[in-house]
Amino acid sequence: MDLILTSQDDLASLNIREKLLSMDGWKKIGLFHNFPVYKNDRFYIVHLKIQKIYAENIDREIKERLGIKFDNIIVASKHRSAAEIKCLTVHPIGNWGEAKFGGKEHTVVHSNPHLMTQALRILKKNNNLPEYGVSFEATHHGPYLETPTFFIEIGSKEKEWRDDRAGEILAKTILSLEEKKYEPALGIGGGHYMPRITDVALEYKISFGHMIPSYAVDYIDEKIVKMACEKTDNCSKAYIHRKGLKSEPKKKVMKILENLGIEVVTSKNLEKL
């Protein structure tokens, strides 16, 4: 069983929740924070009043209060960006540097690279809206949880958050999720939307977990990269978007990976899907 988290403060989350509940055989099994909890054969849906990124250790509270078990958490959420691009995104959570938006500083949360990367692929397949791009996002923000977690989002303005078509695509994607186990790896380099890492995930047999964008390289060290590997199914490989890194940051990344014994792979090493 996996857990789907939604929240009352988030228009996209409410949109996705509505579409989920209209699609499958859900039954009400209890209450959490005065909101109904639903279950079907594969998922629980728990709805929060608080902001999701600040819901620290909410997995523990849900398990204790409801007496349920789940292996992964999928968080249905809005995405906001200054560029206001229309997008459907997937990303792991944690903070390479300061914890400005929930979570713990210099700490990443367990990811499930196989489930999350497959979510990206299914989202791409399901997306019949040409105006919406589909991509990963780099690891960022909270909350801090002990359960493997990823966010799946609609961006980037209120019009998109309320878009029934986008909500339906994300709901269908979540309900059809399945793990495809390929070699787990870190993705490193490039902008926030990890364009090269996204392309590689859509074309090759690889499972990306935590992703370090170029702007976060200043914050990383061996300790947090080791943590990211451990929380990416104990991966021992990394894919680097070399053109997305300048010379000095690239040297820093390569040195850290070498010291940790992490193999750098290229598309030449990977089998096509």
FENUR-V336061 format. One record per residue. RES is the residue in one small letter. OMEGA is omega as a letter, one per 30 degrees, with the letter a starting at -180 (none if undefined). NEAR is the number of other ideal C-beta (glycine too) atoms within 12 Angstrom. D_LAST is the distance of its C-alpha to the last C-alpha in Angstrom with 1 decimal. Layout:
BEGIN
res:RES omega:OMEGA near:NEAR d_last:D_LAST
res:RES omega:OMEGA near:NEAR d_last:D_LAST
END
This chain:
BEGIN
res:m omega:l near:23 d_last:26.8
res:d omega:a near:34 d_last:25.6
res:l omega:l near:37 d_last:27.9
res:i omega:l near:46 d_last:27.6
res:l omega:l near:46 d_last:30.1
res:t omega:a near:45 d_last:31.8
res:s omega:a near:34 d_last:35.0
res:q omega:a near:21 d_last:38.1
res:d omega:a near:20 d_last:38.3
res:d omega:a near:34 d_last:35.0
res:l omega:l near:30 d_last:34.9
res:a omega:l near:41 d_last:31.1
res:s omega:l near:40 d_last:31.1
res:l omega:l near:28 d_last:33.8
res:n omega:a near:33 d_last:32.0
res:i omega:l near:44 d_last:28.8
res:r omega:l near:36 d_last:31.1
res:e omega:a near:23 d_last:33.0
res:k omega:l near:31 d_last:30.0
res:l omega:a near:38 d_last:28.7
res:l omega:l near:29 d_last:32.2
res:s omega:a near:18 d_last:32.4
res:m omega:a near:25 d_last:29.2
res:d omega:a near:21 d_last:29.4
res:g omega:a near:15 d_last:32.1
res:w omega:l near:24 d_last:33.4
res:k omega:l near:16 d_last:36.6
res:k omega:a near:18 d_last:38.8
res:i omega:a near:19 d_last:39.3
res:g omega:l near:21 d_last:41.4
res:l omega:l near:15 d_last:42.0
res:f omega:a near:34 d_last:40.8
res:h omega:l near:21 d_last:42.9
res:n omega:l near:13 d_last:44.4
res:f omega:l near:23 d_last:41.2
res:p omega:l near:21 d_last:40.0
res:v omega:a near:31 d_last:37.1
res:y omega:l near:31 d_last:34.8
res:k omega:l near:28 d_last:32.8
res:n omega:a near:22 d_last:30.6
res:d omega:a near:13 d_last:28.8
res:r omega:a near:24 d_last:26.0
res:f omega:l near:36 d_last:27.4
res:y omega:l near:36 d_last:30.6
res:i omega:l near:45 d_last:31.5
res:v omega:a near:45 d_last:34.0
res:h omega:a near:37 d_last:35.6
res:l omega:l near:36 d_last:37.3
res:k omega:a near:19 d_last:40.3
res:i omega:l near:24 d_last:39.6
res:q omega:a near:23 d_last:37.1
res:k omega:a near:39 d_last:33.8
res:i omega:l near:37 d_last:33.4
res:y omega:a near:23 d_last:36.8
res:a omega:a near:39 d_last:36.4
res:e omega:l near:26 d_last:36.6
res:n omega:a near:22 d_last:36.1
res:i omega:l near:38 d_last:35.9
res:d omega:l near:36 d_last:33.6
res:r omega:a near:19 d_last:36.6
res:e omega:l near:24 d_last:39.0
res:i omega:l near:33 d_last:37.0
res:k omega:a near:23 d_last:36.7
res:e omega:a near:13 d_last:40.4
res:r omega:a near:17 d_last:41.7
res:l omega:a near:27 d_last:39.6
res:g omega:a near:14 d_last:39.2
res:i omega:l near:26 d_last:35.5
res:k omega:l near:16 d_last:32.5
res:f omega:a near:31 d_last:29.0
res:d omega:a near:24 d_last:26.0
res:n omega:l near:38 d_last:24.4
res:i omega:l near:44 d_last:25.8
res:i omega:a near:49 d_last:24.2
res:v omega:l near:50 d_last:26.6
res:a omega:a near:48 d_last:26.9
res:s omega:l near:46 d_last:28.5
res:k omega:l near:38 d_last:29.6
res:h omega:l near:42 d_last:28.5
res:r omega:l near:25 d_last:31.3
res:s omega:l near:23 d_last:31.2
res:a omega:a near:10 d_last:33.9
res:a omega:l near:15 d_last:31.8
res:e omega:l near:15 d_last:31.7
res:i omega:l near:24 d_last:28.3
res:k omega:a near:27 d_last:26.8
res:c omega:l near:40 d_last:23.7
res:l omega:a near:51 d_last:21.6
res:t omega:l near:46 d_last:20.6
res:v omega:l near:51 d_last:19.4
res:h omega:l near:45 d_last:20.9
res:p omega:a near:51 d_last:22.4
res:i omega:a near:50 d_last:26.1
res:g omega:a near:44 d_last:28.8
res:n omega:l near:33 d_last:30.9
res:w omega:l near:37 d_last:30.7
res:g omega:a near:27 d_last:34.3
res:e omega:l near:19 d_last:36.9
res:a omega:a near:25 d_last:36.4
res:k omega:a near:16 d_last:37.6
res:f omega:l near:23 d_last:35.7
res:g omega:a near:30 d_last:35.8
res:g omega:l near:32 d_last:34.5
res:k omega:a near:26 d_last:35.8
res:e omega:l near:19 d_last:36.1
res:h omega:a near:24 d_last:33.9
res:t omega:l near:31 d_last:32.1
res:v omega:a near:44 d_last:28.5
res:v omega:l near:44 d_last:27.7
res:h omega:l near:34 d_last:25.3
res:s omega:l near:44 d_last:21.8
res:n omega:a near:37 d_last:19.2
res:p omega:a near:45 d_last:16.0
res:h omega:l near:32 d_last:13.8
res:l omega:a near:39 d_last:15.6
res:m omega:l near:51 d_last:16.0
res:t omega:l near:48 d_last:12.5
res:q omega:l near:34 d_last:11.6
res:a omega:l near:49 d_last:14.8
res:l omega:a near:47 d_last:13.7
res:r omega:l near:36 d_last:10.6
res:i omega:l near:31 d_last:13.1
res:l omega:l near:40 d_last:15.7
res:k omega:l near:29 d_last:14.0
res:k omega:a near:18 d_last:13.5
res:n omega:a near:26 d_last:17.1
res:n omega:l near:29 d_last:18.7
res:n omega:a near:17 d_last:20.9
res:l omega:a near:23 d_last:23.3
res:p omega:l near:10 d_last:22.8
res:e omega:l near:17 d_last:25.3
res:y omega:l near:29 d_last:23.2
res:g omega:l near:30 d_last:20.6
res:v omega:a near:40 d_last:17.9
res:s omega:l near:40 d_last:17.4
res:f omega:l near:50 d_last:17.8
res:e omega:l near:42 d_last:21.3
res:a omega:l near:44 d_last:22.7
res:t omega:l near:48 d_last:24.3
res:h omega:l near:38 d_last:27.8
res:h omega:a near:41 d_last:30.7
res:g omega:g near:34 d_last:31.9
res:p omega:l near:36 d_last:32.8
res:y omega:l near:30 d_last:33.0
res:l omega:l near:40 d_last:31.7
res:e omega:a near:23 d_last:31.1
res:t omega:l near:34 d_last:28.3
res:p omega:a near:34 d_last:24.6
res:t omega:l near:48 d_last:24.4
res:f omega:l near:52 d_last:22.5
res:f omega:l near:49 d_last:23.9
res:i omega:a near:51 d_last:22.4
res:e omega:l near:49 d_last:24.6
res:i omega:l near:47 d_last:26.0
res:g omega:g near:39 d_last:27.7
res:s omega:a near:29 d_last:30.0
res:k omega:a near:22 d_last:33.4
res:e omega:l near:17 d_last:35.3
res:k omega:l near:20 d_last:34.5
res:e omega:a near:33 d_last:30.8
res:w omega:a near:31 d_last:31.5
res:r omega:a near:21 d_last:33.5
res:d omega:a near:28 d_last:31.1
res:d omega:a near:22 d_last:30.7
res:r omega:l near:25 d_last:27.7
res:a omega:l near:41 d_last:25.8
res:g omega:l near:38 d_last:27.2
res:e omega:l near:26 d_last:26.0
res:i omega:a near:37 d_last:22.4
res:l omega:l near:50 d_last:22.4
res:a omega:l near:39 d_last:24.2
res:k omega:l near:27 d_last:21.8
res:t omega:a near:40 d_last:18.8
res:i omega:a near:47 d_last:20.8
res:l omega:l near:32 d_last:21.9
res:s omega:a near:23 d_last:18.5
res:l omega:l near:32 d_last:17.1
res:e omega:l near:19 d_last:15.6
res:e omega:l near:22 d_last:14.4
res:k omega:a near:24 d_last:11.0
res:k omega:l near:16 d_last:12.1
res:y omega:a near:29 d_last:10.3
res:e omega:l near:30 d_last:12.6
res:p omega:a near:40 d_last:14.8
res:a omega:l near:41 d_last:16.1
res:l omega:l near:51 d_last:18.6
res:g omega:a near:50 d_last:18.0
res:i omega:l near:46 d_last:21.0
res:g omega:a near:36 d_last:22.6
res:g omega:a near:34 d_last:22.9
res:g omega:a near:26 d_last:24.5
res:h omega:a near:32 d_last:24.7
res:y omega:l near:36 d_last:21.6
res:m omega:a near:42 d_last:19.5
res:p omega:a near:28 d_last:18.1
res:r omega:l near:31 d_last:16.2
res:i omega:l near:48 d_last:14.8
res:t omega:a near:38 d_last:13.7
res:d omega:a near:28 d_last:12.0
res:v omega:l near:41 d_last:10.1
res:a omega:a near:41 d_last:9.2
res:l omega:a near:31 d_last:8.0
res:e omega:a near:20 d_last:5.8
res:y omega:l near:29 d_last:5.0
res:k omega:l near:25 d_last:5.5
res:i omega:l near:41 d_last:9.0
res:s omega:l near:39 d_last:11.6
res:f omega:l near:53 d_last:14.3
res:g omega:a near:50 d_last:17.8
res:h omega:a near:51 d_last:20.9
res:m omega:a near:55 d_last:20.8
res:i omega:l near:52 d_last:23.8
res:p omega:a near:36 d_last:24.7
res:s omega:a near:34 d_last:26.9
res:y omega:a near:25 d_last:29.9
res:a omega:a near:37 d_last:29.8
res:v omega:l near:34 d_last:29.8
res:d omega:a near:18 d_last:33.6
res:y omega:a near:30 d_last:33.6
res:i omega:l near:38 d_last:31.4
res:d omega:a near:22 d_last:32.7
res:e omega:a near:20 d_last:31.7
res:k omega:a near:18 d_last:32.8
res:i omega:l near:29 d_last:30.5
res:v omega:l near:38 d_last:27.4
res:k omega:l near:26 d_last:28.1
res:m omega:a near:30 d_last:28.4
res:a omega:l near:46 d_last:25.1
res:c omega:l near:34 d_last:23.4
res:e omega:a near:25 d_last:25.3
res:k omega:l near:34 d_last:24.3
res:t omega:l near:43 d_last:20.6
res:d omega:l near:32 d_last:20.5
res:n omega:a near:20 d_last:22.5
res:c omega:l near:38 d_last:19.9
res:s omega:a near:21 d_last:20.8
res:k omega:l near:32 d_last:18.4
res:a omega:l near:42 d_last:18.4
res:y omega:a near:47 d_last:16.7
res:i omega:l near:37 d_last:19.4
res:h omega:a near:36 d_last:19.7
res:r omega:a near:23 d_last:22.4
res:k omega:l near:14 d_last:23.7
res:g omega:a near:31 d_last:24.1
res:l omega:l near:26 d_last:26.6
res:k omega:a near:18 d_last:30.1
res:s omega:a near:12 d_last:31.6
res:e omega:l near:13 d_last:33.4
res:p omega:l near:27 d_last:30.8
res:k omega:l near:23 d_last:28.3
res:k omega:l near:16 d_last:30.8
res:k omega:a near:27 d_last:31.4
res:v omega:a near:37 d_last:27.8
res:m omega:l near:24 d_last:27.4
res:k omega:l near:19 d_last:30.6
res:i omega:a near:30 d_last:29.7
res:l omega:l near:33 d_last:26.4
res:e omega:a near:16 d_last:28.3
res:n omega:a near:15 d_last:31.0
res:l omega:a near:27 d_last:28.7
res:g omega:a near:16 d_last:26.8
res:i omega:a near:31 d_last:23.5
res:e omega:l near:21 d_last:21.1
res:v omega:a near:28 d_last:19.8
res:v omega:l near:29 d_last:16.3
res:t omega:a near:18 d_last:15.0
res:s omega:l near:23 d_last:11.8
res:k omega:l near:11 d_last:13.3
res:n omega:a near:18 d_last:13.0
res:l omega:l near:23 d_last:9.3
res:e omega:l near:14 d_last:6.6
res:k omega:l near:13 d_last:3.8
res:l omega:none near:21 d_last:0.0
END
